[in-house]
Amino acid sequence: MKMGLMALVLAGGASLATADTIDLRYQNVAGGSSAAKVRVGSSTYYAGHMVHRIESGARSGENFSTFCIELAESANRSGATYDIIDLSDAPAPGVPYGQAMADRVNAIVANAVQHRWINKQLQGDTGQADYHAKMGAIQAAIWEALGGDVQLNSSRTDDDLAHYYSLLMDAQTFDDQARVRGLRAVVARNQQDMLYIVPLPPAVLGGAGLLIGLGGVRMMRRRA
């Protein structure tokens, strides 16, 4: 049996967080080959915190982590300038998600904050129990909210990711009115779009010690 295992990655956007653009360079999926995996449609993806480095301005050289909001694109490590836009207007280019989808994604992020898996700036304690599985669960929930065919019961989806997804999205506890202030999107042509917080908070170091494996724009591993 052959399995395609793809890493969804980004490089993105320009200088100051309060400006309309920001320069970023994709580093890695936190954890590299130890990141959680999820089956979406006919492909299996690494899912989790996407780590980036700020490439311009006073914050140049700092890292921060975020989540992908565009399954259809891949990205590379060459760096790019990203526009900062309302989440409802993403992806760009493409058909806008609209306010209902944007609100759903915001609620997912806000509920993850309430679980204390991440903070209101999208950053997570890399030393917490099952960090990779929790970040993968958040990412999987976001992809599903944006129309992705997320298959939690697939043998290709990690059990730990599926477990934390169930905790995050539990109908008895999920607050669909919860919101994180300042949640936006960063977008660029021919690059994956990502979540972003305005303004970018200080000291948003995003798990640099876990930047291993998964080199390149999109990687595929085959196994018998």
TATALIN-V483964 format. One record per pair of residues at least 4 apart in sequence whose C-alpha atoms are under 7 Angstrom apart, sorted by the first residue. I is the first residue (numbers start at 1). J is the second residue. D is the distance in Angstrom with one decimal. If there is no record, write none. Layout:
i->{I:I}
j->{J:J}
d->{D:D}
This chain:
i->{1:2:2:2:3:3:4:4:4:4:4:5:5:5:5:5:5:6:6:6:6:6:6:7:7:7:7:7:8:8:8:8:9:9:9:9:9:9:9:10:10:10:10:10:10:11:11:11:11:11:11:11:11:11:11:12:12:12:12:12:12:12:12:13:13:13:13:13:13:13:13:13:14:14:14:14:14:14:14:15:15:15:15:15:16:16:17:17:17:17:18:18:20:20:21:21:21:21:22:22:22:23:23:23:23:23:23:24:24:24:24:24:24:24:25:25:25:25:25:25:25:25:26:26:26:26:26:26:27:27:27:27:28:28:28:28:28:29:29:29:29:29:29:30:30:30:30:30:30:30:30:31:31:31:31:31:32:32:32:32:33:33:35:35:35:35:36:36:36:36:36:36:36:36:37:37:37:37:37:37:38:38:38:38:38:38:38:39:39:39:39:39:39:39:39:40:40:40:40:40:41:41:44:47:47:47:48:48:48:48:48:49:49:49:49:50:50:50:51:51:51:51:51:52:52:52:53:53:53:53:54:54:54:54:54:55:55:56:62:63:63:63:64:64:64:65:65:65:66:66:66:66:67:67:67:68:68:68:68:69:69:69:69:69:70:70:70:73:73:73:74:74:74:74:75:75:75:76:76:82:82:82:83:83:83:84:84:84:84:85:85:85:85:86:86:87:87:87:88:88:88:88:88:89:89:89:90:90:90:91:91:91:91:91:92:92:92:93:97:97:98:99:100:101:101:101:102:103:104:104:105:105:105:106:106:106:107:107:107:107:107:108:108:109:110:110:110:110:111:111:111:111:111:112:112:112:112:113:113:113:113:117:117:118:118:118:119:119:120:121:121:123:126:126:127:130:131:132:133:133:133:133:134:134:134:135:136:136:137:137:137:137:137:138:138:139:140:140:141:141:142:143:143:144:144:144:152:152:153:158:159:160:161:162:163:164:165:166:168:169:170:182:182:182:183:183:183:183:184:184:184:184:185:185:185:185:186:186:186:186:187:187:188:214}
j->{224:222:223:224:222:223:43:44:220:221:222:43:44:45:219:220:221:44:45:46:218:219:220:45:46:214:218:219:45:46:74:218:26:50:74:75:76:192:217:26:74:75:76:191:192:24:25:26:75:76:77:78:79:80:191:23:24:25:79:80:81:82:188:21:22:23:24:80:81:82:83:186:21:22:23:24:56:81:82:21:22:23:56:57:22:57:22:198:199:200:198:199:83:84:81:82:83:84:81:82:83:54:55:56:80:81:82:52:53:54:55:79:80:81:52:53:54:55:77:78:79:80:51:52:53:76:77:79:51:52:53:77:32:50:51:211:214:35:48:49:50:51:211:35:48:49:50:51:207:210:211:35:132:210:211:212:211:212:213:214:213:214:46:47:48:132:46:47:48:132:133:136:158:161:44:45:46:47:157:158:44:45:46:47:156:157:158:43:44:45:150:151:154:156:157:44:148:149:150:151:149:150:156:136:139:140:67:132:135:136:139:65:66:67:135:65:66:67:63:64:65:66:206:63:64:65:61:62:63:64:59:60:61:62:63:60:61:60:205:204:205:206:204:205:206:122:123:206:122:194:195:196:139:194:195:192:193:194:195:142:143:193:194:195:91:192:193:190:191:192:191:192:217:218:191:192:217:216:217:186:187:188:186:187:188:184:185:186:187:89:184:185:186:184:185:102:184:185:96:97:98:99:102:96:97:98:96:97:185:95:96:97:187:193:187:188:189:189:101:102:102:103:104:105:145:146:106:107:108:145:109:142:145:110:179:180:111:176:177:178:179:112:142:113:114:178:179:180:115:168:174:175:178:116:117:118:168:117:118:119:120:124:134:122:123:124:123:124:180:197:201:206:131:207:131:134:135:136:137:160:161:164:138:161:164:139:140:161:141:161:162:164:165:142:165:143:144:150:145:165:146:147:148:148:149:150:157:162:157:162:163:164:165:166:167:168:169:170:174:174:174:197:198:199:195:196:197:198:195:196:197:198:193:194:195:196:193:194:195:196:193:194:193:219}
d->{5.1:5.6:5.5:5.7:5.5:6.4:6.1:6.2:5.4:5.8:6.1:6.9:5.0:5.6:6.9:4.8:5.5:6.2:4.8:6.4:5.8:5.1:5.2:5.7:5.2:6.8:5.2:5.7:6.9:6.8:5.8:6.4:6.9:7.0:5.8:5.1:6.7:6.8:6.2:5.1:6.8:4.5:6.0:6.3:5.3:5.8:4.5:4.2:5.9:5.8:5.7:6.8:4.8:5.7:6.8:5.7:4.3:5.7:5.7:4.4:5.2:4.9:7.0:5.5:3.6:3.6:5.0:5.3:3.2:2.9:6.1:6.9:4.3:2.4:3.4:7.0:6.8:5.0:6.2:6.5:4.6:5.6:5.1:5.1:6.2:6.5:6.6:6.2:5.2:5.2:6.6:5.7:5.8:5.2:6.5:5.3:4.4:5.4:5.7:5.5:6.8:6.1:5.2:6.0:5.9:4.6:6.4:6.3:5.6:4.7:5.3:5.7:6.1:6.7:5.4:5.2:6.5:6.6:5.8:6.6:4.1:6.7:6.3:4.4:6.5:6.8:5.1:6.7:5.4:5.1:6.7:6.7:6.7:6.1:5.4:5.7:6.7:7.0:6.4:5.8:4.7:6.0:7.0:6.5:6.7:5.4:6.2:6.3:6.9:5.5:5.7:4.9:7.0:4.9:6.0:6.1:6.2:4.7:4.4:5.3:5.6:6.3:6.0:6.5:6.5:5.5:5.7:5.5:6.6:5.8:5.5:5.4:6.3:6.4:6.6:5.5:4.5:5.6:5.5:5.6:5.6:5.5:6.6:6.5:6.4:4.2:6.4:5.8:4.3:6.3:6.1:5.4:6.5:5.8:5.3:6.1:6.5:5.1:4.4:5.8:5.0:6.6:6.7:4.5:5.8:6.8:6.9:6.5:4.5:4.1:5.6:5.6:5.5:5.8:5.8:5.2:5.2:5.8:6.7:5.7:4.3:6.6:6.3:5.4:5.5:6.1:5.9:5.5:4.3:6.5:6.4:4.9:5.5:5.6:6.2:4.8:6.1:4.7:6.3:6.4:4.8:5.4:5.2:5.2:4.3:6.8:6.0:5.0:6.0:6.8:6.0:6.9:6.2:5.7:5.6:6.9:6.2:4.5:6.5:7.0:6.6:5.6:5.2:6.7:6.9:5.6:5.5:6.7:5.9:5.0:5.9:5.5:6.3:6.4:4.9:5.8:5.2:6.3:4.4:5.5:5.1:5.1:5.4:5.3:6.5:6.8:5.8:4.6:6.7:6.7:6.0:5.4:6.3:5.1:6.0:5.6:4.9:4.9:6.2:5.3:4.4:4.9:5.1:4.7:6.3:6.4:5.1:6.0:6.7:6.7:5.8:7.0:6.7:6.5:5.9:6.6:6.7:6.3:5.8:6.7:6.3:6.0:6.3:6.3:6.6:6.3:6.2:6.1:6.3:6.4:6.4:5.7:6.3:6.1:5.5:6.3:6.0:5.4:6.4:5.1:5.3:6.3:7.0:6.3:6.3:5.6:5.2:5.4:6.3:6.9:6.7:6.7:6.8:6.3:5.7:6.2:6.7:6.0:5.1:5.3:6.3:6.0:6.8:5.6:5.2:4.1:5.5:6.3:6.3:6.1:6.7:6.5:5.8:6.1:6.9:6.2:6.2:6.0:6.1:5.6:4.6:6.8:6.4:6.5:5.8:6.2:6.0:5.8:6.1:5.1:6.7:5.7:4.6:6.3:7.0:6.2:6.2:6.7:6.1:6.9:6.3:6.5:5.1:4.5:6.3:5.7:6.0:5.6:6.9:6.4:6.1:6.3:6.0:6.2:6.6:6.1:6.0:5.6:6.9:5.7:5.7:5.2:4.8:7.0:7.0:5.8:4.7:6.6:5.9:5.0:5.8:6.9:6.8:5.6:4.6:5.2:5.7:5.4:6.3:6.2:4.6:6.8:6.7:6.8}
